[in-house]
Amino acid sequence: MKRFGILSMEGVGSALRSVISRVKEATAKRSSELPKTAPRLVAVSKLKSLDYVIEAYDNGQRHFGENYVKELIEKSKDVKIQPLNDIRWHFIGHLQSNKCNNLVGVPNLFMVETVDSVKLANSLNISWGKLNKPSPLNVMIQVNTSKEESKSGCLRDQCAELVEHIITHCAHLKFSGLMTIGEMNHDWSQGPNPDFTTLVDCRKDICEKLSLSLENVELSMGMSSDFEEAILMGSTNVRVGSTIFGARQPKQASNVSSMQGSTQLTSQEANLSDASQQNVTKDGLPNLAALNTDNSTDRDSHTALNSTT
Ligand SMILES: *Cc1c(COP(=O)(O)O)cnc(C)c1O
């Protein structure tokens, strides 16, 4: 079904199918100790209009990731999204405790992947509890595997304690796994991404310390530039944005302030936006997003991406 005649939208379906087949191929190449089940694909639609989400939905995608509370609320409550009641939203951005009440109001919120402190876990627990939902909210703990100060996430040594806190004190949350963003532009010829290795080891620690079984603790790792490697290392949840939807507009101060009120971009988020631009140029394609500032940018760069994938 085609709801939109715009070129950029038509590219979403084929880009999505290409990512899905790459996910399957990578899963098939896993070593025999790892599960044969393909990871969940989360299509990261941040900074993309709702029409992109609907186009991916029409092509069978159900899990979507968003980074900004305000943007997620607007998208999830839009009249065009309301009928799509099996959509599943993942919050994957930096979350402030005072935004929890707003976030939990998102219809079909499936998972918050970025809990990184006891304070945040407690706020989210209280916010979700107030809604009297039939089931707890799925949460992952974001781990700052590279220990860079600019990045969000709890440190590996604090992780077990935070998991234990959630399991014992947050009845309205379900601890589902660990998430990392990982080093951008890792050179794979130098071996596996140390961030992914750390996340795998961190899960092992936690499972031993808290007597959990590995199968019950997910690993959210892998983005456009590295989801296949992450799958080979056991990722159960990959978050892919620009390879499905095309390059995002570079973030500008005005752009961000309209998304997030007065909140500043963290340098982590700035890195992510850089990385998605680099993905395009790395493939030898012109970095159109950097050259253009008008709305045709997404269309052009998306078409360029699709013609090679
Ligand atoms: C933006 C973002 C992604 C997707 O990045 P791409 O490189 O566009 O695939 C994944 N995870 C997080 C946390 C993000 O912020």
The ligand as a MOL file (V3000), in Angstrom:
LIG
                    3D

  0  0  0     0  0            999 V3000
M  V30 BEGIN CTAB
M  V30 COUNTS 15 15 0 0 0
M  V30 BEGIN ATOM
M  V30 1 C 20.4830 7.7230 16.7000 0
M  V30 2 C 20.6760 6.5160 17.4830 0
M  V30 3 C 20.7540 5.2460 16.8730 0
M  V30 4 C 20.6950 5.0470 15.3750 0
M  V30 5 O 21.8230 5.5420 14.7570 0
M  V30 6 P 22.1390 5.2630 13.1970 0
M  V30 7 O 23.5970 5.4110 13.1030 0
M  V30 8 O 21.3710 6.2730 12.4370 0
M  V30 9 O 21.6640 3.8850 12.9120 0
M  V30 10 C 20.8920 4.1430 17.6870 0
M  V30 11 N 20.9620 4.2580 19.0380 0
M  V30 12 C 20.9040 5.4380 19.6560 0
M  V30 13 C 20.9880 5.4930 21.1280 0
M  V30 14 C 20.7510 6.6010 18.8980 0
M  V30 15 O 20.6930 7.7740 19.5330 0
M  V30 END ATOM
M  V30 BEGIN BOND
M  V30 1 1 1 2
M  V30 2 1 2 3
M  V30 3 2 2 14
M  V30 4 1 3 4
M  V30 5 2 3 10
M  V30 6 1 4 5
M  V30 7 1 5 6
M  V30 8 2 6 7
M  V30 9 1 6 8
M  V30 10 1 6 9
M  V30 11 1 10 11
M  V30 12 2 11 12
M  V30 13 1 12 13
M  V30 14 1 12 14
M  V30 15 1 14 15
M  V30 END BOND
M  V30 END CTAB
M  END
